[in-house]
Each structure stands twice: as structure tokens, then as C-alpha cells.
Amino acid sequence: MSERELLLVPGPTMVEAEVLEALAQEPLSHVDPRFVAIYVEALSQTRRLFQLTGGAVFLLAGSGTMAMEMALVNTVAPEERLLVVSHGYFGDRFARIAAAFGIQADLLSATWGQRVPAEEVAAALQSQHYRAVAVTHVDTSTGVEADLSSLVPLVKAHGALFLLDGVCATGAIEEEMGKTYGDLSYTIDLVFSGSQKALGLPPGLFLLAMGERALAARRAMPSIPAYYADALNWLPVMEDPSRYFATPPVNMVTAYRVAMRRLFAEGLEVRYLRHRVQGQAVRAALRSIGFTPLAEEDVAAPTVSCLRYPAGLDDAAFRGGLARRGVIVAGGLAETKGLAFRLGHLGNVTAVELRRALAHISATMVELGAHLDLPVAMEIFDEVMTGGLEVGR
Ligand SMILES: Cc1ncc(COP(=O)(O)O)c(C=O)c1O
């Protein structure tokens, strides 16, 4: 039997057979009671994932960018101010979306591979009032994970809404809206994500959770510059999915329910630990054969790594050679283009599959002229995996 192709870009990720089967069903009517029951369960799974009571959850057709728009237009009015804490390409995107809607955005950008220092965020928050602060949990361009434990209290003490982009984190890193960060009222106000990353579905569905304060912000605006993305248009459907506003993607919602059942069967805590250890193990292994992670280990994400090439390794030759061996990875974005590749280690990918990818990476490098001890990366991977999982137990 030929080996399964390893799709190791930071989304879309590999999709399990039972999720694919749900996608391949004849569609049900969106108001069929059988589908309504599926939608109800899918929405309650979303609440469970984010530990949200009160507020509202939305599960809709659209990619992560649609969710970014929905998050901004429902919480910040045109002319109001937004602060963006950016750790790369996707953080910067918040500022572009804000500009498209006439929202006044100030962008705090980190040096690629680093975090925006908390003092800079604090200073910006002191300089004027912001309605909301947008943070990307993991920026997929740099592999940097934002530090929620320092950012949430800063933002909440300022009185702004905390908006979190979980596209490259949800289901792999804790994002609990019920969790308090210091003060009882210091919680995440809104989080959204896409289907195609750590949740293990194809692209096309987004989830968005609004806490009470985020919902109140929408209600305080008489109208917003959106129709499809207006939370108030969807709210009646999310409360009672037998109602209609626009046709939901029935097969994706059905497949989402299957993927989420799998996720809860694994267990959130186990899943979070698995991702953290996988990330550490993969980076340690790749470091041992000459790659340099763009993000230092203390800020590096459990879901994706951006890895600078060792001298002499050509981007196109490396990724092309790897693809011929059935391992698909992504190129660097913007300032890392041609200089680094990005490896997704999120979703349903197993340690066995990551190990296989490391073997192919080593072999491709040797093919391209590198002198390597072939098993070294796999040995280091095994060591860090075993150690990390034991510590976590
Ligand atoms: C962190 C993050 N935010 C937002 C997006 C945009 O999502 P989409 O490409 O699904 O529109 C991406 C896409 O990769 C992402 O990684």
C-alpha cells in the first residue's frame, strides 16, 4: 500500500475518513429536523470548546478572513479605535480589514519571530482609548504564540474588548472564554477560528464566539456596515437552527460535528499537551539537522513552525523534493519568502507521521548534497516526545 500523502502546511490539514464520509453524504435540507438536531449539537460543541456560557456562538460558511471581518464590524464602529497586536502577516491583516471599514487601527508590530513587548502594549493603551484590541493567538506566518496571560489583563484593565484570532490555535491551545485572567471580569470577549487547521476539517466553515460584552457592543450600534456578517442577523438562527437567514453549509456542519466528537474523545487537555510536545519535538529535531526556528522556544507555537534553511539549501529544490516524496510543506511568507519553510504540526497529525516527515526531510537534504547522519532527527524527535509527554502526565 502506498503511504498517505502528508499534508503538513499550516492549514488545510489532513482530514480523517469519518469526517470525509460525512462530507460525502447527500445534503439534508437546512430545515430538516435531522439537520437542525445536528446544528444544535455542533453549536453546543462550539460552546464547550470555548467554555462559553451566555453570549452567543456562530458556525457559518466562510473562511477565517470572513470571521476576522465579522469580529471587527460587530464590535468596533467606523471611526472608533482598534489596537492590533501583530506577530506577523495575519496580525497585520486585522489593520487592513479595519481600514476597509473605516475603523481607526493602530498597529503594534513585532520583529518577525518575536512578541510585541507587553510594555509597548501597555504604553499604547495609556496613550488613548481603544474600543477593542485584536490579537492573533498564533500567527501562522511566524509561528509565534501570543501570551494571553499578560495581554488579557492589560486590555481588560484598559476597558477594551479582547478579540482573539484562534484560526491557527483553536483545538490545539487552550482558549477558554470562561477563564478569568486575574480579575473576575478579565476574560476573552470574542474568539473565532476556521475549520481547516487544528480542527481537522477542510476549509469553508468558521466558528465565532461572542461573550456578553461583545454582544452588547453589537447591540449598542444601530447598524453596522455588513449584512451577512451581522451577528444580529444570525442570532435567531443560532438560538433556533430551524429558522432561516441564509443557507448554512449543511455538509460542513455535519462533518464538523463528527470532527468535534473526535476532538472531545481525545480530550482537550490531552490535545493541548500533544500539540505543545509535538511542536517542541519537531523543532528540536529540525534544529539538530541545521534549521533555525524563527521563533525562540519560549514564544514558539504548538501548531506551526517557521524554519530558516541552513546555508546552501534551496527553497524550491527542498520543497519540490519533499513533495515528490509525498510531504507537502509551505513556503515562508513576506520577509521569510525563499529563506524558510513552514511546517504545520497541528490537527490530527500523529507522532508517527511527523517522524516519517522528518525522515523524508533528512533524505531530501542528503539528496541535495547535505552531509547528515540520517536517523539523528528522528532520534531527537522521539526523545523530546517521550520526555514531554511524561512531564505532562
Ligand atoms: C492566524 C490566521 N488568521 C486568519 C487567517 C485567514 O484565514 P483564511 O485563509 O481561512 O481566510 C489565517 C489563514 O491561514 C490564519 O492563519
The ligand as an ORCA input file, in Angstrom:
! r2SCAN-3c Opt
* xyz 0 1
  C      -3.948     33.137     12.117
  C      -4.756     33.282     10.877
  N      -5.732     34.184     10.831
  C      -6.508     34.330      9.753
  C      -6.310     33.580      8.620
  C      -7.174     33.761      7.433
  O      -7.942     32.620      7.242
  P      -8.458     32.160      5.807
  O      -7.279     31.936      4.939
  O      -9.214     30.903      6.118
  O      -9.335     33.258      5.301
  C      -5.290     32.624      8.609
  C      -5.044     31.799      7.430
  O      -4.154     30.999      7.369
  C      -4.506     32.480      9.766
  O      -3.531     31.573      9.801
*
